[in-house]
Amino acid sequence: MKDRGFLLVFIFLSSILVLFLTVPLIKLFLSVGFPNIFQTMQDKEVYDSIFLTLKSAFYAVVFVCITGIPLAYIIARYDFWGKSMFEAILDIPVMVPHTAAGIALLIAFSNGYFDFIDTTTGIVSAMMFLSAPFLINGAKEGFKKVDVRYEYVARTLGANRFRVFFSIALPNARNDLINGALMMWSRGLGEFGAVVIIAYHPMVAPVLIYDRFNNFGLKYSAPVAADMILVSVCIFLAIRFVNNRVKQ
């Protein structure tokens, strides 16, 4: 009986949060209506904006996979002086105000050496700066779960470090890597503050939603928001489904 009371209390408290997270999305879709959602999707400006958002977030994830996964492996496998401080520094982008991050990126890279302002490069940089810690931390935790003895055995059998990494460490940390990449990609899709500082044009979806809300109000911005959420959720669920099928 006591266990039942405990469970009921936890279910009640959990339901409050679940409702808080889901009701706004459900109300958004119901108020806009699916016919209006699909009609808005055919608007070229909306389509181009959503595609640019997805593409830029994907480029950011690819770049951080190439550079951040080796970094995560070093952190997971090696001890060095100042390691804790170094890890804390890597988490700073998550904590800073996003507009402040946009200003910092603008000062650092708008020096004329390459196109940055109002370009896809600038958008990708903003997304990458603020979302990279999600992938790095996910990869780091994944590598920590891989028993280092497997790597030692492979080394004694003659495998070099690169082969050990690609045949043992990377496959065994795959689930955490995918989860980290999804978290980074999802965070990049929703980035507004830093992006709007660097590139108001071309408009990614969050900037377009803001622009339409400011100029035309809720009636014209809500369908764009619903479109972006719908596309993001569909892709996210598809990747999750494929990953879960592979795990089985």
C-alpha positions, 0 to 999 in steps of 0.5 A: 500500500505504501509503495502504491502511494509513493508511485501515485505521488510520483506519477502525479508530479511527473504528469504536471511536467509532461502536461507542461511540455506537451500541451503548448505543442498540442494547442499550437497544432490544433489552433493552426490546423493541419491544412494550414500547416501543409499550405504554409509548408508550400511557401517558398520562403518557409521551405527555404528557411526550414531547409537552411536551418536543417542544413546548417545544423547538420553541417555544424554536427558534422564538423564537431563530429570530426573535431569533437569526437577525438577531443572527447576521446582524449578527455575520457582516456587521458588524465592531464594537468588542468583537466577539470578546468578544461572540461569546465571551459568546454561547457561555458558556451551552454551557460552564456547568453546567446546574444552575448555569444553572437557578439563574441563570434562577430568580434572574433571572426568578422575580420574580412578573412572569410565571409561570415556576416549574413552567410551560411558560414556564420549561421553554422558557426553560431549553431556550432559554438552553442551546441557543440558541448552536447555532442562532446559530453555525450561522446565523452560519456560513451567512451568512458563506458567502453572497457579500456581492457578491450583496447589493451587486448587489441593493442597486444594483438598488434592493432595500432591506435587508429584501428583500435579507435575505429574498431572498438572504441567508436562502435561501442560508444555509438549509442551515446555518440548518436544521442549526443549528435541528436542533442546537438542537432536539436539545439542547433535547430532552435538557435536564435539569439546568436544567429540573429546577431550574425545573420538576419538574412538568409533567415533560418526558421527561428529568425523567420518566425520572429520576423513574421511575428514582429511584422504580421503577428501570431496568425502568420508566425504560428504556422511557420512555428508548427511547420518547423516543429513538425519537420524536426520531430519527424526527423528526430523520431526517424533517427531514433527509430532507426538507431533503436532497430540497429541496437536490437 
